[in-house]
């Protein structure tokens, strides 16, 4: 499945831009898409149009300098199978620093959609109001120990801007949100899963697995063939036990504006 899936992902998922929302600016420059939000910038692409050597170095500097003028950090999203293979070294020479990697996993919806029974009064339901998204942001903040308030306008914008392309689910216990996961439906074959953080007191009870299964069912009902996850090292083993298989590795390089002390 690996090579065929990889080509399909490159051709069908990577060209799709982030969902438009208030405060998100998107523009193309040659082969890349630049996006800017309150959190910073992002550079993505399907391929670099054959740029190599000095031309590629100049192009990288042009992207960096764009964000220098904005005084904003920017993430350059790469995959290890991208060409040219010396891109990482050229990014680092321009001041970008490797900051994060993720394993791309995929699984067939029809094999993942088996119902999972939850005990102890746990339930899963669909959500869609700003108040719901505020509670999801609070949940994410509690799990990761961060300020996740940026999620509120992002999830709200995704829901209102592309209502047919997204599903947002939460797991509840006694009215409390204890886990949340959402899905974007790409093209005719792919759905991408996001979220999944679960409060520590509720981990190990099958909630994450149940959210994956429910979202796979939603995707299957919408005619999708595969669900895809950009998995962290903590979630990758769980997803592989569920049957998802790795097919690519994402590597993010970040440039950060220098700060004057």
Secondary structure, DSSP 8 states (H G I E B T S, - for coil): -HHHHHHHHHHHTTTS-----TT-EEEEETTEEEEEETTEEEEEES--TT--HHHHHHHHHHHHHHHHHHT--EEEEEETT-SSTTHHHHHHHTT-EEEEEEEEEEEEHHHH-------TTEEEEE--SHHHHHHHHHHHHHHHTS--THHHHHHHHHHHH-TTTEEEEEEEETTEEEEEEEEEEETTTEEEEEEEEE-GGGTTSSHHHHHHHHHHHHHHHTT--EEEEEE-HHHHHHHHHHT-EEEEEEEEEEE------
